[in-house]
């Protein structure tokens, strides 16, 4: 079982770069890259909220449960 992070999909849909998201959310590029590649072990609700505001989406648009 795993949580899949679809941040790259949402970035593509919004035609936004990781750099632009980093600036809007005030999170380092390295931390966003870790999240984007699915290597993150956790995410703060505050961070998730900021990403959702910047991308105009819901948490479920970014995070997905996979039973694999």
PyMOL commands that set and color helices and strands:
alter all, ss='L'
color gray80, all
select helices_A, chain A and resi 7-13+18-25+29-36+45-55+59-62
alter helices_A, ss='H'
color red, helices_A
select strands_A, chain A and resi 2-5+63-66
alter strands_A, ss='S'
color yellow, strands_A
deselect
rebuild
show_as cartoon
